[in-house]
């Protein structure tokens, strides 16, 4: 049993390096946090020599594990906060961006605000040309790397549409009269 306790720091170091390699082969599996914690605890245990008891090594694994988890989340290596994450094409519908090359019904390019790893997309407009620098919204993701967009100023909010229709009905009232409450008089 004593030889196993003497080689425990070396075992932790090898296991940590193994998990780090596994993370490199299978990115996103989150082996890196445990791998860093085990490797650092094993390295410190090798440096401490006989003073590295199993309790000291356990405390080191917990301490390094907490520190590496904190660093992992703060550095956002894999886009864990969702900012750099690319999703399926349907999730692009409704995304906004800016025109980087004039967009027409035939060609153009946009940069989406939350477009993932590569936010630049080939784009086509629904109707008219959209000048460079204009804000756009994806109306049809298309399923490929070409999205269909419309200028944000051309997209009308449903509430604004109802208000406009209400104003037009008042302006086009043929009699020029509005319904009034005649029961109270």
N, C-alpha and C positions, 0 to 999 in steps of 0.2 A: 504494500500500500504506500510505503514511503517513496519509492521511485516514481509512482504516479503523481504524488503531491509535488515532488521536485520538478516534474516536467509539465505541471499544470500551466505555468505562464507561457511556455513554448506551445502547448496545445491551444491555448487561447489565441496566441498570435497567428498560428497556422489557420485556425478556424476563421478568424477575422479576415485574413487575406483571402481565404477561399470564398467567403461570402461577398467580399468586394469584387472578386473576379466573377462570381455568379451575377452580381448586379450589372457588371459590364456586358455580360452575355444576354441577360434578360432585363433590359432597362424598365423601370417602373415597378419592379417587384418589391421594392423597398427593403432589399437586403442590406443596403448601404449603411443604414443607421446602426443595426446590430453588428455589422462587419467592422465598422469604425470603432465601436465601443469595445468589441472583443480584441481587436488588433492593438488598440492603445493600452488597454488593461494588460494584455499579454506583454507588450513592450516594456511597460513600467514594471511589471512583475519580473521580467528577465533582468532588468537593471537593478531592482531591489535585491534580487537573489533570495537567500533564505528568509528574509524578512517578509516576503510575499506569501502570507498564509492564505488559505482559501477565503477567509472572511475579508481580508484586505482586498483580494482580487474581486470578490463579489461587490464590495463597495466601489471599487474602481470601475467595474463594468456598469454599475448603476449610474455613477457620476458621469462617466464618458458617454453613456447612452443618452442621458438627459441632455448633455451639452450637444451631442451630435444631432439629436432630434430637433433641438432648438435651432441649430445652424441650418439644418436641412430645410426646415419650414421657412426660415427667414431668407435664405438664399433662393428659394423657390426654383430649385434645379430643374424640375420637370413641369413647371407651369401649374403647380398644385393649386394656386389661387384662381385658376381659370383664365388668366390673361393670355397666356401664350398657347393655350390648348386649341388644337384644330379638331373640329367635330365633323359630322356628316354634312352633306350639301344642303339638306333641308333646314338646318339651323342657320344658314346664311340669310334666309328670307327675313326681311325687316331690318337687317343690319345696315348701318349707315357708314358712309365713307366720303372721300373726296376724289374728284376726277384728277388724274395725273397726266393723261393724254386725252384730248378731245374725244368725246363719246358720241358716236352716231349709230344709226340702225345697223351699220356694217362692221364697225370696229371701234376700238378705244381701250383705255385702261383706267382702273380705279384702285385706290388703296383703302381697304376697309379699316375702320377704327379698331375693331376687335377681330381681325382676320386670321389670327393664328400665327404659325411660324413664318409663313410667307404671306403677308397681307395684300399683295398685289394680284389683281385678277383682271383678265381680259373681260371687257364689258361691251354690251350693246344697249342702245336706248330703245324705249318703247316706241317713241314717235320722232321727236325732233333731235337735233344735235344739242349736246350739253357741253358748255365750254370748260376748259381746264380751270381747276380751282373750285368748281361748283360742288355743293353738297348733294349727295345722292343717296337713295335707299334701294336696296335689292328687292325687286318685286318678283323675280323668278330665278332661283339658284341654278336651274338648268341641269344639274346633276354632273356637270363636268367642270372645267376650269374657266368657262365663259358664263358670266352672270348677266341677267337683264336688269337694268336699273332705270329709275326715273328720278328726275330732279326733285329735291325736297319741296321746292316752292310750287311744283306742279301737283303735288299730292295734297288733296283737300281732306281736312279732318271732317268726320261725319257730323260733328256738332256745328262746325262752321257752315257746312252744306245746308243743314236744316235752318240755321239762322238766315242764310242768304235766301233760301226758298221762301221763308216766312216774310222777309222784307219785300220780295218780289210780288208775293200774293197781295200784300197791302198796297203796293204801288200800282198794281194792275187791276184793282177792284173797279169793275165797270161803272158802278153807281157812285163811286166816290164816298160811299157810306160805310161805316163800320157798325158791326152789331153792338148795340148798347143795351144796358139793363133798363127796360122800360117799366118793370114791375115796381120799382121803388119810387116812381113819380106819380 
